Amino acid sequence: MDEAKRLVELIPRLRRYARALVGDRTTADDLVQDTLERAWAKLHLYRRGTDLRAWLFTVMHNVHVNRIRATRAVDPLEDDMPELAQPQRGPDTLLVRDLDRAIARLPADQRAVLLLVTLEEMSYEEVARTLGIPIGTVMSRLSRAREKLRAMMAGQPVVAKLKVVK
């Protein structure tokens, strides 16, 4: 199958990951569009026979990181904004909303690893290649992300635990 067709087939997976990564549909669609534009322009750099999905997620990761860097200086008050009232929902919907908010509060590097492993079902090795980090870093970021999520969902304060190395 030719790469252009495969690229189009992967759009739903890109949209799902982008939505989980950024939290809202409009921004996620913008991220997917920017990713596809960059991927299409750089398709000549893709090596045939390698995992196109991982290559696309790498492109998306890089686009997302560049956006974060560009907006950091622009919007420093983002965390201080009050939350808007939400319509009444059932307990399962509230749990999903709380989980979504907790995931959004994770540091970007931990959130990316968590979403690639859990949502996209990538192996640690695939995540390491996609993000350009060692497998050990993938495992430690995933562990810290899961620990923070457990604490946030239990309503406990998130405390960084440092181990003394002798």
Residue pairs with C-beta under 8 A, 6 or more apart in sequence:
3 43
3 46
3 48
3 52
4 43
6 52
7 36
7 39
7 40
7 43
7 52
7 56
10 52
10 53
10 56
11 32
11 36
13 53
13 120
14 32
14 35
14 36
14 56
14 57
14 60
15 28
15 29
15 32
16 119
16 120
17 57
17 60
17 115
17 116
17 119
17 120
18 27
18 28
18 29
18 31
18 32
18 35
18 60
18 64
19 25
19 28
20 103
20 115
20 119
21 28
21 31
21 60
21 64
21 111
21 112
21 115
22 28
22 31
22 64
23 100
23 104
31 60
31 63
31 64
31 67
32 60
34 63
34 67
35 56
35 59
35 60
35 63
38 59
38 62
38 63
39 46
39 55
39 56
39 59
42 59
46 52
46 55
51 126
54 122
54 126
54 129
54 130
57 116
57 120
57 122
57 130
58 129
58 130
58 131
58 132
61 112
61 130
61 131
64 108
64 112
65 108
68 108
86 97
89 97
98 153
99 149
99 153
102 148
102 149
102 152
102 153
103 111
103 114
103 115
103 149
104 111
105 152
106 114
106 145
106 148
106 149
109 141
110 141
110 142
110 144
110 145
110 148
111 145
112 131
113 127
113 131
113 138
113 141
113 142
113 145
114 141
114 142
114 145
114 146
114 149
116 122
116 126
116 127
116 130
116 131
117 124
117 127
117 138
117 142
122 130
124 135
124 138
124 139
124 142
125 135
127 138
128 134
128 135
128 137
128 138
131 138
148 158
151 157
151 158
151 159
152 158
